[in-house]
Amino acid sequence: MRETNSILGLIHERGKKGLPLERVYRLIYNPNLYLTAYGKIYRNQGVLTKGVTEETVNGMSLDKIETIIKALRDGTFQWRPARRVYIPKKNGKVRPLGLPDWSDKLVQEALRLLFNAYYEPQFSDHSHGFRPQRGCHTALREIKKWDGTAWFIEGDISKCFDKLDHQVLLTILREKIHDEKCIHLINELLEAGYLEDWKYHATLSGTPQGGVFSPLLANIYLDKLDKYIEQQLIPAHTRGEVRRENAVYKNIRQKATRARKAGKTEEAKSLRQLQLQLPSRDPDDPGFRRLRYVRYADDFLLGFNGPREEAEEIKQKLETFLRDELQLELSPAKTLITHARTQAARFLGYEIQTLQNDIKQTNGRRSVNGQIGFRVPKDVIREKCQDYTEEGKPIDRPEMLRDSAFTIISSYQAVYRGVVEYYRMAHNLSATMSKLKWDMERSLTKTLAAKGQIPVPQVYRRYKATLMVEGKPYKGLQVTIEREGKKPLVAQWGGIPLLWNIKAILDDQPERIWSTTSELEERLLADTCEYCGAHERCQVHHVRALKDLHAQGRKPRPQWMVLMAARQRKTMIVCKICHEDITYGRPMRRKETQTGFMHGEPVASRKQSSEKTL
């Protein structure tokens, strides 16, 4: 079989050249594609969560891949409906989420690998959501270049993923994918439906949220919007090389020059100060327009340099295109036209504004005028602080009292670091995060005090430490766990500098096309039980987290659990018999071996030996 990387490389080249993709369906007969897909998603959260059947990633095997491929060849493969659950949103509402069965997830990931390799080089540079090596920060860095923006058009597509029209999506796919069998397979996925309270519901529109293939399908759909804005709206509303000079500014500058030459120093200085309060270029120049655009998933932002009437016209054109061409609607409450200098637009959790500072800087220039600035919204910090305060005062977290001090400090630090790193591009980072850090630190020390039944000052005396970060000392808290023959485990609170960094990187989707065979794939292909050494129908046993291997209620722990904990792995390749014993909590019928021999016999004879002993 051809290696997955070779297939994806050829597809990627066709995508770069804009050539249609043919005979796609036969590519999903390749077992290596499913091994690669498995290696990509087995670490994802939810792989051990059940869909409408009992099937999960646990028990994954080469036999399962062969079964899926046989069903696809025979035309008997059927997508199962997803199990629907609801997750809360920030506004108090809930979002529907579908939980597919494991086999469906695996086939979806195989399709995603093929389609992503083909479509990725064709996507717009202004699209950043659910794409490799792109994320929220790359989108924000693009917006940072929008100097001189007068108006922001904030776009939000109402229930985008729920309302994607199936026929429109299939028509878009048929433009590039010349394989009706593959199109039919995707159509069946779209119409598979979902179960809610064990009652079947058909899906007449939208992509199955919760599926690994859905974000890519949405990007393929919304790429039509990207192309419309790039090829029609931006050329129609962009003109002129530079703005013409501001006549009033020019007049005052000439007066200041004449006054200085006449020896009237004070008058020249006064005119110079007045000059600094005016733009040097005409903001109302009818011969100069700029329209910029960026999209992340179903949210997009346009920056326009021109009159509001023209911004309203652009918004109307967007509404018409989405309604007539893509069968989508803009959310009236979230699609706004914002004056960039006096108000702030909200995008990707940031407040975005065109900076205006008429105060003379030390270098004699208003260097920030017209530049884009990012801020942390006050309500974001207020919401974050609510998790650690009550009536404005920090409180302890009773739900964490059963955890160790090491885990408690690590958890607080992880949350705080995550918020800080996301808002690195905000110029008010230090001012806003200081409030969050104070509330979280007080909550942390109160939690540790409640756990140890000691006063808060004693917590500081017990755990205080000086943390060195980039050569600078920071006061913080620290717990160290010594380990024989290994580096100690260290949990720290604090030591995170609140430094603005416009080059911050938050890579939501790391590059996933060009990858070598993972260690797990190689272990599965070896077809050797890592417990008893047998070569017979090996499967992969999964656990949710490494901490599950250290369960305090199991004394003594089973040997398979000891082996997984020692190797620091959440997976173990085992034969069918060992996997059944582990799954059902039975005593292991086969003895452990770590040497390549079992009962003194070579590996080659294990199968016969095990059959005799059973």
Residue pairs with C-beta under 8 A, 6 or more apart in sequence:
1 30
1 31
1 32
2 30
2 32
3 32
4 30
4 32
4 33
4 35
4 36
4 113
5 514
5 515
5 516
7 27
7 30
7 33
7 114
8 113
8 114
8 117
8 513
8 514
9 117
9 514
11 21
11 114
11 117
11 118
12 117
12 118
12 120
12 121
12 513
14 20
14 21
14 118
15 21
15 117
15 118
15 119
15 120
15 121
15 122
16 121
16 122
18 122
20 176
20 177
20 178
21 118
21 176
21 177
21 178
21 179
22 178
22 179
23 179
24 114
24 177
24 179
24 182
25 72
25 179
25 181
25 182
25 185
27 33
27 114
28 69
28 72
28 107
28 110
28 111
28 114
29 69
29 72
29 73
31 62
31 65
31 66
31 69
33 110
33 113
33 114
34 65
34 68
34 69
34 106
34 110
35 65
35 517
35 521
35 524
35 525
36 113
36 515
36 517
36 521
37 106
37 109
37 110
37 112
37 113
38 60
38 106
38 109
38 520
38 521
38 524
39 515
39 517
39 518
39 520
39 521
40 109
40 113
40 512
40 515
41 47
41 105
41 106
41 109
41 212
42 57
42 60
42 520
42 540
42 542
42 571
43 570
44 212
46 99
46 210
47 56
47 57
47 102
47 105
47 542
48 56
48 57
48 58
48 542
48 544
49 56
49 99
50 56
50 83
50 99
50 101
51 80
51 82
51 83
51 99
51 100
51 101
51 102
51 104
52 80
52 81
52 82
52 83
52 101
52 195
53 80
53 101
55 101
55 102
55 103
56 102
56 542
57 102
57 540
57 542
58 540
58 541
58 542
58 583
59 539
59 540
59 541
59 579
59 583
60 102
60 524
60 539
60 540
60 542
61 524
61 537
61 538
61 539
61 540
62 524
62 525
62 527
62 538
63 537
64 103
65 106
68 77
68 103
68 106
68 107
71 77
71 78
72 107
72 185
77 107
77 185
78 188
79 100
79 104
79 188
79 189
79 192
80 100
80 101
80 104
80 192
81 192
81 193
81 194
81 195
81 200
82 98
82 99
82 100
82 104
82 192
82 193
82 194
82 195
82 208
82 210
82 211
83 98
83 99
83 194
83 195
84 96
84 97
84 98
84 99
84 194
84 195
84 196
84 201
85 96
85 97
85 99
86 94
86 95
86 96
86 97
87 94
87 95
87 97
88 94
88 95
89 95
90 383
95 209
96 162
96 209
97 209
97 210
98 194
98 208
98 209
98 210
98 211
99 210
100 108
100 208
100 210
100 211
104 189
104 211
105 211
105 212
108 189
108 211
108 212
108 213
109 212
109 213
111 185
111 186
111 213
112 212
112 213
112 216
113 512
113 513
115 213
115 216
115 220
116 132
116 216
116 512
116 513
117 513
118 176
119 176
119 216
119 219
119 220
119 223
120 131
120 132
120 513
122 176
122 223
123 131
123 219
123 223
123 226
124 223
124 226
124 227
124 230
124 295
126 142
126 226
126 229
126 230
126 293
126 294
126 295
127 134
127 219
127 222
127 223
127 226
127 295
127 296
128 134
128 135
128 136
128 138
128 139
128 142
128 294
128 295
128 296
129 139
129 215
129 219
129 295
129 296
129 297
129 508
130 215
130 216
130 218
130 219
130 297
130 508
130 509
131 219
131 509
132 509
132 510
132 511
132 512
132 513
133 507
133 509
133 510
133 511
134 507
134 508
134 509
135 505
135 506
135 507
135 508
135 509
136 296
136 348
136 349
136 422
136 506
136 508
137 424
137 425
137 504
137 505
137 506
137 507
138 505
139 294
139 295
139 296
139 348
140 347
140 348
140 350
140 374
140 425
141 425
141 502
141 503
142 294
143 292
143 294
143 301
143 303
143 347
143 352
143 372
144 372
144 374
144 425
144 502
145 292
145 372
146 290
146 292
146 303
146 372
147 370
147 371
147 372
148 290
148 305
148 354
148 370
149 290
149 292
149 303
149 304
149 305
149 340
149 354
149 372
150 283
150 304
150 305
150 306
150 339
150 340
150 341
150 354
151 303
151 304
151 305
151 306
151 308
151 311
151 337
151 338
151 339
151 340
152 301
152 302
152 303
152 304
152 336
152 337
152 338
152 340
152 345
152 352
153 301
153 302
153 303
153 304
153 311
153 314
153 315
153 318
153 335
153 336
153 337
153 338
154 301
154 334
154 335
154 336
154 337
154 338
154 345
154 346
154 347
155 299
155 300
155 301
155 302
155 318
155 330
155 335
156 298
156 299
156 330
156 331
156 334
156 335
157 298
157 299
157 322
157 328
157 329
157 330
157 331
158 328
158 329
158 330
158 331
160 218
160 222
160 297
160 298
160 328
161 206
161 207
161 209
161 214
161 218
161 298
162 205
162 206
162 209
163 205
163 206
163 327
163 328
163 329
164 205
164 206
164 207
164 217
164 218
164 221
164 328
165 205
165 326
165 327
165 328
166 187
166 190
166 191
166 204
166 205
168 221
168 325
168 326
168 327
169 190
169 207
169 217
169 220
169 221
170 183
170 186
170 187
172 220
172 221
172 223
172 224
173 183
173 186
173 220
174 183
177 183
186 217
189 208
189 211
189 213
190 203
190 206
190 207
190 208
191 202
191 203
192 203
192 208
193 200
193 201
193 202
193 203
194 200
194 201
194 203
194 208
195 201
207 213
207 214
207 217
207 218
208 214
215 297
218 297
218 298
221 326
222 295
222 298
222 326
224 325
224 326
225 295
225 300
225 321
225 322
225 326
226 293
226 295
228 321
228 325
229 293
229 302
229 318
230 293
233 291
233 293
233 314
233 317
233 318
234 291
234 292
234 293
237 289
237 291
237 304
237 306
237 310
237 314
238 289
238 290
238 291
239 287
239 288
239 289
240 285
240 287
240 288
240 289
242 281
242 288
243 281
243 282
243 283
243 285
243 288
244 281
244 282
244 285
244 287
244 288
245 280
245 281
245 282
246 278
246 279
246 280
246 281
246 282
246 283
247 282
248 278
249 275
249 278
249 279
249 280
252 271
252 274
252 275
252 278
253 275
255 271
256 268
256 271
256 272
256 275
257 268
259 267
259 268
259 271
260 268
273 360
276 358
276 360
276 366
277 358
279 369
282 288
284 307
288 305
289 304
289 305
289 306
289 310
290 303
290 304
290 305
290 306
291 302
291 303
291 304
291 305
291 306
291 314
292 302
292 303
292 304
293 300
293 301
293 302
293 303
294 300
294 301
295 301
296 347
296 348
299 347
299 348
301 345
301 347
301 352
302 314
303 340
304 310
304 311
304 314
308 337
308 339
311 337
312 337
315 335
315 337
318 330
319 329
319 330
322 328
322 329
322 330
323 329
336 345
338 344
338 345
340 353
340 354
341 353
341 354
341 356
343 353
344 351
344 352
344 353
344 375
345 351
345 352
345 353
346 352
346 377
349 377
349 380
349 422
349 423
350 374
350 375
350 376
350 377
350 423
350 425
350 426
351 374
351 375
351 376
351 377
352 372
352 373
352 374
352 375
353 372
353 373
353 375
354 370
354 371
354 372
354 373
355 368
355 369
355 370
355 371
355 372
355 373
356 368
356 369
356 370
357 366
357 368
357 369
358 366
358 369
359 366
360 366
361 367
373 427
374 425
374 426
374 427
375 426
375 427
375 428
376 423
376 426
376 428
376 429
376 432
376 433
378 432
381 432
381 433
381 435
381 436
384 419
384 436
385 435
385 436
385 439
385 440
388 394
388 395
388 397
388 439
388 440
388 442
388 443
389 395
389 439
389 443
394 438
394 439
394 440
394 442
394 443
394 446
395 443
395 446
396 443
396 446
396 447
396 449
396 450
397 443
397 447
398 450
400 407
400 408
400 411
400 447
400 451
401 447
401 450
401 451
403 411
405 448
405 451
405 452
405 463
405 479
405 491
406 479
406 481
406 489
406 491
407 491
408 444
408 447
408 448
408 451
409 444
409 448
409 463
409 477
409 478
409 479
409 491
409 492
409 493
410 491
412 440
412 443
412 444
412 493
413 491
413 492
413 493
413 494
415 440
416 436
416 437
416 440
416 493
416 496
417 496
419 433
419 436
420 429
420 433
420 496
420 498
421 504
421 506
422 506
423 429
423 432
423 433
424 499
424 500
424 501
424 504
425 500
425 501
425 502
425 504
426 432
426 500
427 500
429 498
429 499
429 500
430 498
430 499
430 500
433 498
434 498
437 494
441 493
441 494
444 477
444 493
445 456
445 459
445 460
445 477
446 456
448 459
448 463
449 455
449 456
449 458
449 459
452 458
452 459
452 462
454 462
459 477
460 477
463 477
463 478
463 479
464 475
464 476
464 477
464 478
465 476
465 477
465 478
465 492
466 473
466 474
466 475
466 476
467 473
467 474
467 475
467 476
467 478
467 492
467 494
467 495
468 474
468 495
469 495
469 496
469 497
470 497
472 497
474 494
474 495
474 497
475 494
476 492
476 493
476 494
476 495
477 492
477 493
477 494
478 490
478 491
478 492
478 493
479 490
479 491
480 488
480 489
480 490
480 491
481 488
481 489
481 490
482 488
483 489
520 540
520 571
523 530
523 571
523 573
524 538
524 540
524 573
526 573
527 535
527 538
528 534
528 535
528 538
528 573
528 603
529 535
529 536
529 538
529 573
529 574
529 575
529 578
529 590
530 563
530 572
530 573
530 574
531 559
531 560
531 563
531 572
531 574
531 575
531 578
531 588
531 590
531 592
531 593
532 574
532 575
532 578
532 588
532 590
532 591
532 592
532 593
532 598
532 606
532 610
533 593
533 596
533 597
533 598
533 603
533 606
534 575
534 577
534 578
534 590
534 598
534 606
534 607
534 610
535 575
535 603
535 606
535 607
536 575
536 576
536 607
536 610
537 575
537 576
538 573
538 574
538 575
538 576
539 573
539 574
539 575
539 576
539 579
540 571
540 572
540 573
540 574
541 560
541 571
541 572
541 573
541 574
541 579
541 582
541 583
542 570
542 571
543 549
543 564
543 570
543 571
544 570
545 570
546 565
546 568
546 570
549 557
549 561
549 564
549 565
550 565
551 557
554 561
557 565
558 582
558 588
559 588
559 592
560 572
560 574
560 578
560 582
560 588
560 592
563 572
563 592
563 594
564 570
564 572
574 582
575 590
577 589
577 590
577 610
577 614
578 588
578 589
578 590
580 586
581 587
581 588
581 589
581 590
582 588
589 614
590 598
590 610
590 613
591 598
591 599
596 603
597 603
598 606
598 609
598 610
599 609
599 613
601 609
